[in-house]
């Protein structure tokens, strides 16, 4: 017996208060609609839209962008734009940036000369 593959577009429960998430979701929607308009099937359109979502994510650097990055990863996992396995790695990378003093805005402690 063969099961039919059904795909649904991601659903945002409510508009995001995060501009970064809104930008990522808008990129997803634009790419999805553009592929459908070209006559591509829904599965291919979703793959392209997932790439667009990830490409629209903020860069992973210190400061406020880390929080936005984490929010986009979490939202991406929830809507299916980012696979859970990949999302885990992306969140781990964000954790490394947060704990690495060279990546933080704080000044690195001075080392004593010996």
N, C-alpha and C positions, 0 to 999 in steps of 0.2 A: 504494500500500500504506500502510495506516495503522498506526502504532505505538501500542501501548497505553502509557499513562502509568502508571508505577508510582512509588509514593512509599513511603518507609520512614521510620520515626521515627528521630531521631538516636540513635546508640549511644554511650554513654560506655564507653570501654574498661574503666575502673575508677573507683571512687568518687573524687571529688576531695578533696584535702586543703584546698582553698580554700573557705571558707564562702561567698564571693561567687559562685564558679562553681556550688557546690551550690544556692544560692538561685536563680540564673538557670535552672539545669536543672530544678529543682523547679517553678518558675513555668511553664516550657515544658510539662512533663508535665501539670500541673494544667489548663492551658488546653486542651491537646490532648484530654485525656480529657473535659473538660466539653463541648467542642464535639461530640465523637463521641456523648456521652450525649444531646445535644440532637437527634441525628439528622443532623448536618451531615456532608458528605462529607469524606474524609480530606484532600483538598487545602485546603479551607477551614479545616479544623481546624489544619493545619500553619501556614497564614498567620497565624491568630490566635495560635498558640503561639509563632511567631517574634516577634510583637509583644510578647507577654508576657515572653519572654526578654530582649528589649532594654529593656523597662520595668523589669525587676528589676535591671538593671546598676547598679553603684555610680555615684555622681555623679563627674564628672571635676573633681576639685579636687586641690590639692597634698597631699603626704604619702603615706601608705600606700595611699590609695584609688586613686592613679594606677596602681600595680602591679596592684591587684585589677581595675581597669577594663581594663587591657591584657590580663590573663589571661582575663577574660570575653569580650573581643572575639575573642581568638585561639580560645578554645573555641567561641564562637558561629560563627566561620568554619568550624571543623572539623566541626561538626555540622550546618551548613547554616542556622542560625538567622539568620546575618548574611551577606549577599552579599559576595563578595570585594571588589568595588568600594567598597561602603559601608564595609567593614572597613578598607580602606586609608585612607579619610578619617578614620575614628574613631581609628585608630592615629596618624595625622598630628596630629590634635588633641591626643592625649595627649603626643606629642613636644613640641608647642608649650608645653603646660603645664609639662613637665619643664625646658625650657630658659629659660622666662620667669622672671626673678628676682622679679617681682611675685606670681607664683603659688606660689613656693617658700616653705618655712617659714623659710628663711634671711633675715636682715635685709638690706635693700637697702643697698648701700654709700652712705655720705654723700657728697654732692657738695660740692666746695669752692666757696665764694663767690668771685666775681670782682670 
